[in-house]
């Protein structure tokens, strides 16, 4: 079982930046995909960005150019750098690990970290 611990959320003004961190309990090379999701109040959870074990990245259209996902394999940690934040980016951000094995696909979630964009 993969344990994920997020950190780095908080209150930021519109136009500001934040960097979220997600520390995994095992090597990122053993996890097929690491991703960030978010869920705003009254909204469905949506994927923000992902990075594969091979380093390929993918972003939701509304985050392209503003958010960057990266990793430090030595620290088993994935980051989400968020720039030019908007009030609509306010949400709980969750880290997700997806492992694909012979028994199927397993998803693991962190506890979430609140990001609030407000003046």
C-alpha positions as CSV (number, residue, x, y, z in Angstrom):
1,X,0.0,0.0,0.0
2,X,1.3,3.4,-1.0
3,X,1.1,6.2,1.6
4,X,1.0,9.8,0.3
5,X,1.4,12.9,2.4
6,X,0.7,16.3,0.8
7,X,1.9,19.7,2.0
8,X,2.2,23.2,0.8
9,X,-1.3,24.4,0.6
10,X,-2.5,27.7,2.0
11,X,-4.0,31.1,1.3
12,X,-2.6,33.1,-1.6
13,X,-3.7,36.3,-3.4
14,X,-4.8,36.1,-7.0
15,X,-1.8,36.1,-9.3
16,X,0.4,34.5,-6.6
17,X,2.2,31.2,-6.6
18,X,2.3,28.0,-4.4
19,X,4.2,24.8,-4.6
20,X,2.5,21.6,-3.4
21,X,4.5,18.5,-2.4
22,X,3.5,14.9,-2.2
23,X,5.8,12.5,-0.5
24,X,5.3,8.8,-1.3
25,X,6.2,5.9,0.9
26,X,7.9,4.0,-1.9
27,X,10.0,4.6,-4.9
28,X,8.3,6.6,-7.7
29,X,9.7,4.1,-10.2
30,X,7.4,1.5,-8.8
31,X,4.3,3.7,-9.3
32,X,3.0,3.9,-12.9
33,X,1.5,7.4,-12.6
34,X,1.5,10.1,-10.0
35,X,-1.1,12.8,-10.4
36,X,-2.6,15.8,-8.7
37,X,-6.4,16.1,-8.6
38,X,-8.5,18.9,-7.1
39,X,-12.0,19.3,-5.8
40,X,-13.7,22.6,-5.4
41,X,-16.7,23.2,-3.1
42,X,-19.7,21.6,-4.7
43,X,-17.7,20.4,-7.7
44,X,-16.5,17.0,-8.9
45,X,-12.9,16.0,-8.5
46,X,-10.8,16.7,-11.6
47,X,-7.4,15.8,-12.6
48,X,-4.9,18.7,-12.7
49,X,-1.7,17.1,-13.9
50,X,0.1,13.8,-14.0
51,X,3.6,12.3,-14.5
52,X,4.5,8.8,-15.4
53,X,7.3,6.7,-14.1
54,X,9.0,7.4,-17.3
55,X,8.7,11.2,-16.8
56,X,6.0,12.0,-19.3
57,X,3.7,14.8,-18.1
58,X,0.1,15.7,-18.9
59,X,-2.0,18.7,-17.9
60,X,-5.7,19.7,-17.9
61,X,-6.2,22.4,-20.5
62,X,-7.1,25.1,-18.0
63,X,-3.8,24.5,-16.2
64,X,-1.4,24.4,-19.1
65,X,1.2,27.2,-18.9
66,X,0.4,27.9,-15.3
67,X,1.0,24.7,-13.4
68,X,4.0,22.4,-13.6
69,X,4.3,18.9,-12.2
70,X,7.8,17.6,-11.4
71,X,9.4,15.0,-9.3
72,X,12.5,14.3,-7.2
73,X,13.0,10.6,-7.4
74,X,15.7,10.6,-4.7
75,X,13.1,12.0,-2.2
76,X,10.1,10.0,-3.6
77,X,8.4,13.3,-3.9
78,X,6.2,14.9,-6.6
79,X,5.6,18.6,-6.8
80,X,3.0,20.9,-8.3
81,X,4.1,24.4,-9.0
82,X,1.2,26.7,-9.4
83,X,1.6,30.1,-10.8
84,X,-0.7,32.9,-11.7
85,X,-3.3,31.5,-9.4
86,X,-7.0,32.5,-9.8
87,X,-9.9,32.4,-7.4
88,X,-11.3,29.5,-9.4
89,X,-8.2,27.4,-8.5
90,X,-9.5,27.3,-4.9
91,X,-10.0,23.7,-4.0
92,X,-8.7,20.8,-2.0
93,X,-5.8,19.3,-3.9
94,X,-5.1,15.6,-3.7
95,X,-2.1,13.5,-4.6
96,X,-2.8,10.2,-6.4
97,X,-0.7,7.2,-7.1
98,X,-1.8,4.7,-9.7
99,X,-0.2,1.2,-9.9
100,X,-1.0,-1.2,-12.7
101,X,-0.5,-4.9,-11.8
102,X,-1.7,-8.3,-12.7
103,X,-4.7,-7.9,-10.4
104,X,-5.7,-4.6,-12.0
105,X,-5.3,-0.9,-11.3
106,X,-4.9,0.3,-7.8
107,X,-5.4,4.0,-6.7
108,X,-4.0,5.5,-3.6
109,X,-4.9,9.0,-2.3
110,X,-3.4,11.5,0.1
111,X,-5.4,13.3,2.7
112,X,-5.6,16.5,0.6
113,X,-4.3,20.0,1.1
114,X,-6.5,23.2,0.9
115,X,-5.5,25.9,-1.5
116,X,-7.5,29.2,-1.2
117,X,-7.0,32.0,-3.7
118,X,-8.5,35.2,-2.4
119,X,-7.7,38.8,-1.9
